[in-house]
Amino acid sequence: MRFHVGEIAVCLAIPGKVVSSEDLGLARTGRVQFGGIVRRVRLDFVPEAAPGDYVLVHVGFAISKIDEAEAQRTYEALAEMGELEGELPPE
């Protein structure tokens, strides 16, 4: 997600819920749900993340684990800004 603050473009991480995870040997991936959309995401930076956990995802990589309340607050803030619409179209 990218939006502009003055002259600067800012990229944000989006919260998602880990649905499943898989160790591929050299990489760890998972299926992460963003609302009604599920995408494959790299989980290498959050080895502790397990199905049911919430993670922040930036450009296809989960970059940190967060709690459900924080994920919900982030969804609400993004919805208020109108930044969720069309951000994650179906694959």
Number of C-alpha atoms within 10 A of each C-alpha: 15 11 11 9 8 7 6 8 10 11 12 13 18 21 27 28 26 25 17 16 18 13 11 8 6 6 10 16 20 24 20 27 19 18 12 7 13 18 16 16 21 21 27 17 13 16 12 10 21 18 13 13 17 26 28 20 22 17 13 15 19 27 17 18 21 16 12 16 10 13 18 14 12 16 19 13 12 15 12 10 10 11 14 17 10 9 11 15 7 9 6
